[in-house]
Amino acid sequence: MINKVNDLNTILEESDCLIDANQIDAALDKMAKQITTDLKDKLPLVICVMNGGLIPTAALIERLPFPLELDYVHASRYGMETEGTNLKWMSYPQTDITNRDILIVDDIFDQGHTLQAIIEWFETQGAKNVFTATVVNKLHDRKVNITPDYIGLDVEDRFLFGFGMDYKGAFRNLKAIHAIKGS
């Protein structure tokens, strides 16, 4: 375990900090203003996409000055790995979503396969409207044909971690977004 901790500390020390806490806060403030304008009168059901969406969802909803409800889904393509292809559903929301306005919050819009599958699931379950928010939009041309409704920051195409995003299960807790050195 000590070697793993040492290895992770080395990864962090050698990483490039691409986005600091102030930039994240400014992006969240901008997103919250847009979301408030669009959803303040709708009593939306905010859906946190676990595990990556936990930190961004908490930071975002504390900026939303209107009534909302909160639930989560747990669907992942990665697990504890750095890449993956198959979507695995671990948990569905417990709240009735029929005819509800839904706001799905996730950490990153990378290729979009997970977010697209989650949107489609909510639509087939009878949601009235499905909105999406991601703090990070990774800049590349390998995306599915959707775009989140609310995006905080565009970030270069590197392996990112921090503010919900992990490196082999670690670093979701960081209040900055880092990139693996050389990625």
C-alpha positions as semicolon CSV with decimal commas, in nm:
position;residue;x (nm);y (nm);z (nm)
1;M;0,000;0,000;0,000
2;I;0,288;0,238;0,077
3;N;0,425;0,192;-0,275
4;K;0,084;0,273;-0,421
5;V;0,061;0,591;-0,212
6;N;0,414;0,689;-0,314
7;D;0,335;0,623;-0,681
8;L;0,018;0,833;-0,659
9;N;0,200;1,116;-0,485
10;T;0,459;1,111;-0,764
11;I;0,183;1,128;-1,027
12;L;0,036;1,432;-0,852
13;E;0,372;1,605;-0,802
14;E;0,465;1,558;-1,168
15;S;0,121;1,650;-1,307
16;D;0,033;1,976;-1,478
17;C;-0,236;2,181;-1,301
18;L;-0,452;2,297;-1,592
19;I;-0,739;2,456;-1,397
20;D;-0,716;2,597;-1,047
21;A;-0,986;2,634;-0,781
22;N;-1,065;2,996;-0,877
23;Q;-1,126;2,898;-1,240
24;I;-1,351;2,612;-1,131
25;D;-1,550;2,844;-0,903
26;A;-1,596;3,097;-1,183
27;A;-1,714;2,822;-1,421
28;L;-1,958;2,686;-1,162
29;D;-2,095;3,036;-1,099
30;K;-2,151;3,082;-1,474
31;M;-2,321;2,742;-1,505
32;A;-2,541;2,806;-1,200
33;K;-2,659;3,138;-1,343
34;Q;-2,757;2,972;-1,672
35;I;-2,926;2,679;-1,495
36;T;-3,115;2,913;-1,263
37;T;-3,247;3,111;-1,559
38;D;-3,367;2,793;-1,731
39;L;-3,488;2,575;-1,442
40;K;-3,580;2,794;-1,143
41;D;-3,955;2,747;-1,193
42;K;-3,950;2,376;-1,283
43;L;-3,861;2,192;-0,956
44;P;-3,599;1,988;-1,144
45;L;-3,473;1,651;-1,034
46;V;-3,095;1,685;-1,028
47;I;-2,923;1,356;-1,105
48;C;-2,565;1,308;-0,994
49;V;-2,370;1,063;-1,209
50;M;-2,162;0,871;-0,956
51;N;-1,877;0,866;-0,876
52;G;-1,729;1,143;-1,086
53;G;-2,029;1,371;-1,058
54;L;-2,033;1,375;-0,676
55;I;-1,798;1,670;-0,621
56;P;-1,928;1,879;-0,917
57;T;-2,293;1,813;-0,824
58;A;-2,240;1,923;-0,465
59;A;-2,051;2,235;-0,573
60;L;-2,313;2,322;-0,835
61;I;-2,634;2,268;-0,638
62;E;-2,516;2,486;-0,350
63;R;-2,517;2,769;-0,606
64;L;-2,877;2,704;-0,720
65;P;-3,112;2,929;-0,518
66;F;-3,436;2,751;-0,604
67;P;-3,626;2,434;-0,508
68;L;-3,488;2,114;-0,655
69;E;-3,475;1,746;-0,572
70;L;-3,167;1,528;-0,581
71;D;-3,104;1,165;-0,678
72;Y;-2,827;0,975;-0,852
73;V;-2,737;0,710;-1,105
74;H;-2,425;0,500;-1,106
75;A;-2,320;0,403;-1,454
76;S;-1,961;0,373;-1,568
77;R;-1,746;0,270;-1,859
78;Y;-1,424;0,280;-1,659
79;G;-1,459;0,137;-1,309
80;M;-1,114;0,167;-1,154
81;E;-0,939;0,158;-1,492
82;T;-0,815;0,442;-1,710
83;E;-1,024;0,339;-2,010
84;G;-1,324;0,124;-2,088
85;T;-1,587;0,048;-2,348
86;N;-1,889;-0,126;-2,195
87;L;-2,139;0,074;-1,992
88;K;-2,222;-0,090;-1,662
89;W;-2,527;0,023;-1,461
90;M;-2,483;-0,014;-1,085
91;S;-2,775;0,199;-0,961
92;Y;-3,084;0,367;-1,102
93;P;-3,263;0,666;-0,944
94;Q;-3,518;0,593;-0,673
95;T;-3,731;0,901;-0,749
96;D;-4,026;0,882;-0,990
97;I;-3,904;1,060;-1,303
98;T;-4,228;1,048;-1,502
99;N;-4,302;1,389;-1,656
100;R;-4,010;1,549;-1,462
101;D;-3,753;1,801;-1,575
102;I;-3,419;1,627;-1,520
103;L;-3,075;1,785;-1,484
104;I;-2,795;1,529;-1,516
105;V;-2,464;1,646;-1,367
106;D;-2,135;1,475;-1,446
107;D;-1,769;1,566;-1,413
108;I;-1,650;1,546;-1,774
109;F;-1,781;1,530;-2,127
110;D;-1,513;1,322;-2,293
111;Q;-1,649;1,106;-2,574
112;G;-2,005;1,119;-2,440
113;H;-2,103;0,753;-2,456
114;T;-2,197;0,733;-2,087
115;L;-2,390;1,060;-2,089
116;Q;-2,571;0,967;-2,409
117;A;-2,682;0,631;-2,263
118;I;-2,802;0,799;-1,944
119;I;-2,999;1,062;-2,140
120;E;-3,162;0,789;-2,351
121;W;-3,255;0,592;-2,039
122;F;-3,429;0,894;-1,882
123;E;-3,613;0,968;-2,207
124;T;-3,741;0,611;-2,233
125;Q;-3,853;0,623;-1,867
126;G;-4,084;0,918;-1,931
127;A;-3,885;1,226;-1,831
128;K;-4,042;1,549;-1,956
129;N;-3,711;1,721;-2,041
130;V;-3,352;1,610;-1,990
131;F;-3,083;1,874;-1,942
132;T;-2,714;1,797;-1,894
133;A;-2,427;1,974;-1,720
134;T;-2,058;1,889;-1,711
135;V;-1,782;2,092;-1,553
136;V;-1,526;1,985;-1,814
137;N;-1,556;1,948;-2,190
138;K;-1,252;1,769;-2,330
139;L;-1,153;1,916;-2,666
140;H;-1,122;1,651;-2,938
141;D;-1,322;1,512;-3,231
142;R;-1,408;1,163;-3,097
143;K;-1,745;1,257;-2,944
144;V;-2,094;1,120;-2,992
145;N;-2,346;1,354;-3,153
146;I;-2,463;1,536;-2,839
147;T;-2,343;1,841;-2,645
148;P;-2,419;1,912;-2,280
149;D;-2,658;2,202;-2,219
150;Y;-2,425;2,355;-1,960
151;I;-2,046;2,333;-1,982
152;G;-1,807;2,489;-1,736
153;L;-1,465;2,471;-1,902
154;D;-1,306;2,348;-2,222
155;V;-0,988;2,151;-2,153
156;E;-0,724;2,007;-2,381
157;D;-0,729;1,637;-2,471
158;R;-0,513;1,487;-2,196
159;F;-0,566;1,239;-1,914
160;L;-0,732;1,453;-1,647
161;F;-0,793;1,406;-1,276
162;G;-0,928;1,611;-0,988
163;F;-1,264;1,773;-0,908
164;G;-1,451;1,445;-0,948
165;M;-1,227;1,285;-1,207
166;D;-0,995;1,013;-1,086
167;Y;-0,667;0,850;-1,164
168;K;-0,704;0,478;-1,077
169;G;-0,960;0,567;-0,809
170;A;-0,762;0,850;-0,647
171;F;-0,768;1,230;-0,658
172;R;-1,143;1,291;-0,710
173;N;-1,119;1,515;-0,403
174;L;-0,878;1,772;-0,549
175;K;-1,012;2,127;-0,592
176;A;-0,819;2,167;-0,918
177;I;-0,796;1,980;-1,246
178;H;-0,464;1,820;-1,331
179;A;-0,327;1,634;-1,632
180;I;-0,089;1,340;-1,619
181;K;0,257;1,455;-1,723
182;G;0,317;1,368;-2,087
183;S;-0,046;1,273;-2,161
